[in-house]
Amino acid sequence: MDTQTLTEYERQRLENIKRNGEMMASLKLHSTVQELSSATKRNRVEAKGYKVAQSKKPKPEAPIVLRRSLRTRGVQPDSSSAGGVEDDLVVSPNKTSGSSSPRVLGPLSMKDAHIGDSPERQLIDTIVNMWENTPLSCAIKTELFPIKEERNSLGAIRVKREAEWDMEKTPLNESTRRELGNNGAFYSISMIKSEEAPSSSLNLASLRVKPENKEDMEKTPLNNSIKREIDDNGASYAASMSVSEKSPSSSFNLSLRLKPENIARVVPGRILNVCFFPTTYRLVVVAGNKFGNVGFWDVDCQEGEGDGIYLYRPHSAPVSGILIQPFSLSKVFTSCYDGLIRLLDVEKESFDLVYSCEYPIFSLSQRPDDAKSLYFGEGQGGLNVWDERAGKSSSSWMLHEQRINTIHFNPKNSNLMATSSTDGTACVWDLRRIDANKPKSLMIVDHRRAVHSAYFSPSGNCLATTSYSDNVGVLRGADFTDVDKINVDLIHHNNQTGRWISSFRAIWGWCDSYVFIGNMRRGVDVISTTDRRTMMTLESPRMSAIPCRLATHPYKAGILAGATAGGQVYIWTSS
């Protein structure tokens, strides 16, 4: 610009701009801002998640309506035949209304059920490789020697043949009763014996807890030290707790870490069930959601194989149960609220229909020593036993007044079965003594509100219940038949999850000393069964949702999975 044509004001303005630019350059503010910006930015890891194929996206249910005037259609206006707006609505012939997920009665191929973007052949090859590389001690292919499970103090399972069990049978150790001290909680248990029932049966009709003194609760001899290790990206969180030597009965040590690569969104929507494949060869997680989807996550997948997430939709309603047989990894049973039980046979590459009924199925389980029978809660309080060999139901009982939420078998004595129900009770049954007309339980635990779960401990000597009455119950007994050998503790825990989050279910760790349960603060509480309180909480900055459903690896101690209402799965590991 010619300076001779500029006014005095414009020349002064340009001089000020030049002087300010030189001053800013001398201070190096721009380079400083760039350095600070790059230093504060985290090296973000791309989140893993399922991807729905373009051709598999569900079509909208409502038809697309096109409104066209008489003029555009070349029709002369006629008042006698005019029908108002109805004549202007034309339904597109390419779109039809209908249900997006019909209830299919019959086998469903994996190709038709697959809605993910990852190639399904990779999942098939992965499961087949796991099955082929599983040791024979964990996968017995013959029916001549039924398998039984044995767990050590860490919860690791060793599968042995029945003949091997007979050689190593030892008398059961009697559980000693804990004497409550001055600072302990006092429990009043009313026991009612049925006149018609055997003398060994009892009914715990009520559990009433006298609150502890607040001062006594605050005074604890424990010296808790929580160690948090956050890496440069703020992704990992390690929590460990050491207990003071003043309390030898409360020895507790646990260290789990959440790494960024162990987080993935496996399915869309709320997860109702999550479990691990029972093998040490590879780490694979299975999750089922409320939309009928079943997602597989191959955690150990290598680079170049994608995220290792495979999404299927074999059901049209919430998935209520997932069952994987440890000696046949190629077969996965799934149950659903639509009254169907399907069997994923990887070798046949299909979801076969095993059972169908008009009532919803709320729970699914299997006895450790009976691989050919399925136990599932059907309708309002019914329990059905399906014999796979005969292809029909072998037994059916009405055990509760409302739906059965969980079914679990004692790992030491498979004849003992625990059920939890929405009617507010958890029961222990002896399958050898159940009458078809009038079943009688060995023990009834009345929580007065819905009981979401009842699981036996790894040793089989304890039972943990979770109820909507904001407590976790721990029952101890050698065989749950002798009144003198049953000890009951109620541990307070906030179980009010609300409408949009799956109910909490306390699960056992790898020994009888603690249980895991989610909390409303996006963490996992670790409750000591001996001290009857929350010893520590697993937390991480990476936890973006509440882990409502949990699962421990059956063969690898120190691996914990937490599932959320958003479809995410978080895996905590000890290394």
N, C-alpha and C positions, 0 to 999 in steps of 0.2 A: 504494500500500500504506500502510495506517495505521501511522505510526511508533510509536503508543502500544502496538500489539499486538506490536511487534518486541522481540526480546531484545537485550541489550547486544551480543552477538556479531554479530547480523545488522545492527544499526545501524553497528557499526564496519566490517563488510564493505562495506556500501554506500558509506561515506565513502572507503574505500580505492579502490574502483572509480571513483568520481567524481574523486578526486585523480589517479589514474593516467591517466584519460582526458584531463584537462586538461593533464597533462604531455606526453602523446603529441601532443596537438593543438598545443602550443607548439613542439615539435620538428619538426613537419610531416613525420613519417616516412612516412606513407601517400602523400602527394603525391610525395615523393622516390622511393619505390619504384616508383610508376607511371611517373615520368619515366625512370628507369633501365631499366625493362622495355621501354618503347616505344623507347628509344634502341638497345637491344641487338638488338631484333627486326629481321630483314632483310625488305626488301620482296620477298617471294618471288614469282617468276613461275610461273604455272601451267604445268606440264610438258606438252609436246605428246605425244600418243600415239594409237595406233589405238584404235578402239572397235568391238567386235563387236556386230552387230545382235542383238536379242533372239531374233528368229525364226531366226537363223543359227547359234545356239549348238549345238555338237554334243551329241547325246544320249548318255547313258551306255551303254556296251556291255553291262554285266551287267543281266539282267532284274530287275525289282523283285518280290520274293517276299513273299507275304502268308501268314502262318500263322494258321489258323482251327481252333478246337477243334470236336469233334463236337457239343457242346452248342450253340454259336453257330450251327451249321449245321442244327440241329434233327434230328440223326441219333442214334438209339439206339445205345449202345455194344454191339459184338458182337465177342467175342474171336476167333471163327473167321475173320472178315474183316479184322481189324485188321492194318495194315501198318506200324505204328510211325510214325516221323516222316515217312515218305514220303507218307502220306495227309494230313498236315497242311500240306504245301507246295503252294500254289496259285500258279501263274504268272499275273501280271496280263496280261489279253489286250491291253491298250493299249501294252505295251512289248515289243519284240522285240530279240533280240541280233543283232549283225552288225558288220561293219567300218564304222568311222566315215568312212573316206576310201578308197573302192574305186578301183581302177585303171580309168579310163574310156578306152576306145579309140574315139576319134572326136572330133569338134568339141565344144567346150564354150563356151556363150555367156558373155559377161561378166556377165550378170545372175545366172546360176547359180553362177559361180565367185566372185562378190562376197560377202564375208562381213563387210565393214566397215559402219560406221554412216554414213559420209559418202556423199552421193549420187554415184553413179558417173558421172552425166551431166557433172559438173564436170570430172572427169578427162578424159573424152572430148573435151570442148570445149577443154580446156587443150592436149592433145596436138595436136589439129587446128589450133589457133591457132599453135602452135609450128611445125608443118609448113608452114602457109601463109605465115608471116612469116620463114621461114628463107631467106637469100639463095640465089640460084641457084648461086653459087660453092660453097656447102656442100651443096646439094641438087639435083643434076642429074637431071632426070626422064627424060632420054632415054638410050638405050643406045648411041647412035652414038659418044659420046666417053666411054670409061671414065675414071674418076677416079683420081687419085693424090694422095698427101698429101705435104706439105712442112712441116717444122718449123723454126722459127728457134731461136736460142740459149735462149729462154725456154720452148720447147716448144709455142708456139702453132702450130696447124696451119693451113695454107692449102691448100685443095683446088683442084687445077687440072686442066684437061682434058689428055688425052694429047698433043694437038697442041701445047699450050703447053709441055709438058715437053720435047718434042723440040727446041724452039727454044732452050731454056735449059740444055741438058745441058752439064755441065762435067766434066772429068776428076776422078775421086775423089782427094781428098787422102790421101796416105799417112800413116798414124799413126806417130809416132815412138815408139821404145821408151824407157821410163823407166829411167835408170841408178840402180841401188840404191846408196845411200851406206853409210857405216859404221853408221849408226843404223837402216837399213832392214831389213826382213825378208828372209830368204833362202828362196827357193822351189826345191825340187828336183822337176823335172817329168820323168818318164820317158815318152818318146814311142815308140810302136810303130807302124810302118808296115805295113799289110797288103800282102801280095804280090799279091793279086787286085785290090785297090783301086787307083784311079788314083794317080799320084805326088803329086797335090796333097792327097790325103786323109791324115789323121793321127788317131791315137787317143791322147788324154791319159789314160793308164790310171790314173794316181794323182797326187794332189796332196798333197805332204807339206810342212808348214810348220815351219820351225825357229823356236822361240819367241824373241821379242826379249828383250833384257836389260831387267830391270825398271827399272834406273837410267836407261837410254836412253828407256824409255817415259815416265818421269816428267819428264824434261828435254825440254821442247818450247819452241820459240821463239814459239809463238803467244800472243798477248795477248787472251784471250777476255773479252768484256764482255757479260754477259747482263742485259737490261733487262726488268724485270717491271712491268707496269702493271695494277693491280687497281682496278676501279672501286668505287663506293660499295657496291654489292651484293656485291662479291667474286666477280663472275661472269666477268669478262673477264680474259684473261691474254695478254699480248703478249710474245713472245720474239724477240730479235734478237741477232745475233752479228757482231761486227766483228773481222777478223783483222789482226794486226800487219803492218806493211809489211815486216818482216824476212822474211816468208815470202810472196813475191809469187805463187808457184805455188799457194798455198792460198787465193786470194781467194774469200771466201764471205760472203754477206749474205742473210739470210732473216728475214722478220718476218711471223708469222701470229698471228691472234687468234681465240679461241673466245668467241662471244657467246651469251648465254643463249637467245636466240630461234633459234639454229642448233643446237638439241639436241632430238631427238624419238625416241620409241620407235616405229619404223616397223612392225616385225613381232614376233610372239611368238617367243621362243626364239632359238637361236644363228643368227647370220647367216653364210652361207658365201660370198656374192657381193654386191658393191655396185658401182655404177657411176653415172655422170652421163649425162643425155641430151646428146648432142653438138650443142649449140646455144648461142648467146649470147643468144637471145631471152628465155629463162626458165631458172631454176635448178631442175631436177627431178632427184631421186635415185631409183634403183630398187634394191631389196634383196631377196634370196632367202634363206630360212632352211631349217632341217633338217626342217621339217614339210611342206614343199611349198608354203609361202605365198610370194607375190610382193607386195611392198609398194611403193607409189609415194608419194613425199613431194614436194609442190609447195612448195618453200621460199619462193617469192615470192608465195604466196597472200595476198590482201588480207584485212582485217578483215571479218568477217561471212560469210566463206566457210569457216569452220571451221579446223581445223588443217592442212588440205591433205594429209591422209594417207588413202590408199585401199588396202584390203587385199583380196587375191584368193587363191584356192587352186586353181590349175590342175593341181597335181601331188599325188601321194600319198606322196612320199618327198623326201629332201633335194634342193634345187635346186643343181645343179653348175655352171651357166653361165647368164649373161645377155648377150645380144648385141643391140645397137641399131645399125642402119645409119644413118650420118650423112646420107645422101641420101634416106632414107625413114623419118622419125621415127615414122610411124604404125605401124611394124612392129617388134615386139620378139620375138626368139627366146629361149626358155628350155629348158634341158635338165635332166634329173633322173636320180636313181639308179634310178628305176623303168623306165629304158630308153626314155623318151619324149622327143621334141623337139616343142615346141609353138610356134606363131607367133601372137602377139597382134596381130590386125589390128583397129586401132581403128575404121577405116572400116566394117568388117563387124561390129564389136562381138562378136568371138568369139575364143576360143583354138583355132585350127585345129591338127589333128594333122599334123605334117610327117613324123615317122619314129617307128617303134616297133620294139623288139627285146626279146629275152629277157635281155640282159645290161645291167648298169648302165652309164650314161654319166657319166664323171667330169670331162670338160672339153669346152669348146666354143669355137670360134674361127672366124675368116673372113679370107681374104686381102684386103688393101686394094684390089686391082684385080680381084677376082672376087666380085661381089655375088650370084651365083647358086649358089654352092657353100658348103657347111658342112663344117668339119673338126671332128671330135669324137673323143675317146678313149673307146673301147668295150671293156668287159671287162678282161681282164688283159693289158694291153700293146698292144691293137689300136688302130689309127687308121683311121677310116672317112671317106670323102669322099662327101657326098651332093649330087647334082646336082639342084637344084630344078626346072630346066627339063625334064629327062628323067623326074623323079620316081623315081629309083633311085640306087643307089650306083655311082659311077663308078670308085672305087679303094678298095682296102683293103690295109693292111699290118700286120704284126706287128713293131712297132718296139722294144718293151721286154718284159721278162719279167714285169713287174707293171703295175699301173694307171698311166695317164698323168694326171698332176695338172694340168698346164698345157700349152697350145699357143699359141705366139706367132710372128708373122711379122716379118721385118726390115722396118722402114718404108722403107729405102732400096732394098732388093732383096727383093721379095716372094717370090722363089724360095727364099730361105733361111728355114727354119723351125726353131724351138727347142722342144724338148719336155723336160719334167721328169717323173720317174717315182719311184715308191716303191721300185724296185729299187736306188736309190742312185746313179743316173746322170742326167746332163743331156746331151742330144745336139743337135747342129746338123745339119740335113739340107738337101740340095739337091734340090728336088722334080723337077728335070730329070734326076736321076741315081738315083732310087730304083727298085730292081728289085723287082717284085712278089713274086718267089720268095725272094730273099735281100737285103733292104735293107741298105745300107751308109751309115753316117753320115760326115759330114766331120770331126766331132770328137766325142769322148766325154769328159765330165768325171765322174770317179768320186769321189763324196763318201763312199762306203762306207756311208752311211746314207740314209734316204729324202730325196729332193729334192722340196720342196714347190712350187717355182716356178723359172722361167727366162724372163726378159724381156729383150728388146733395148732399148737406150737410144734416146732420141728421134732421135739422129743415125744409129743403126744400127751404130756402130763398137764398141759395148760390149755385153756380156751379163752380167746379174746373176742369180745363182742363190742360193737359200735352202735350206738342208738342216738336217736334224735333228742333224747333227754339230756344231752350235753355231758356224756360220760363214756369212758371206755372201761368195760368190765373185764377183769382177769380172774378166771376160776382155775384153781389148782386141785388136781385129784389124780390118783394113780389109774383108776378105771372109771371114775365118775359114777360109781354105784354105792360106795360106802360114805355115809354121812360124815363120819369122823375124819375122813381124809379129804374133805372138800373145803377149800379156803377161798373166800370171795373178797375181791377188792374192787372198788369203784374209783376211777381216776377221772377227775374233771377235765373236760376238753370241750371247746366251743365247736359244735357240730352243725350250727345253723348256716347252711350253705345257700339257702334261698332257692329260687325257681330256676335260674339259668345255669347253675353249676351242679354237677353230679354230687351225690352225697358222699361224705367221707367214709372210708373203710380202713380201719386199722389192720395192718398186716404184720406178721412176725418177721424179724430179721433172720439171722443165721444161727440164732440160739434163743433160749427162753428168757433172756434177761431184758429184752427191749422190743418195742413195736414201733413201726413207722406209721404216721398219719399226716395228711396235709392240713394246713391251716389257712385262714383267710388273709394272711399277710404275705402270700406268695412264697411260702416256705414249707418245709417238711419237719414236723416235730418228731423228736426221738424220745419216747416215753419209757422210763425205766420201770419194769414191773416189780422190782424189789423195793425201790424208793417211792413208787406210786406218784411220780410227778414227771414233768417234762425236763429231761436232763440237758437237751441242746436242741437247736433248730438249724437245719440245713438251709442256707440262704445264698443267693447269688445275684449280682446286678443283671445277669442274663435272664433271670426268671421274670417273664413279662405277664404271667398269668398264674392262677391258683392251681397247684397240682392236686386234683381231687381224687384220682385213682392211681394206685401205686402197684409195683410188682418188683420182686426180688428175683435175681437169677437163681435157678434151682441148683446149678452145678458150679457156679463161680461166686464165691463169697466176696462181697465188696462191690457189687454192681446193682444199682437201684434205678428203676425207671419211674418217672412221674408223668401222668397224662393230664391235660387241661381241657377246659370247655371250648377252647379255640382250635383243637386238633393238634397242638404241639406235644411232643414227647421230649422230656429232659432225662438224660442218663447220667447219673452220678457214679463215679468210679473211684476206686481206692488208689489209683496210680495215674 
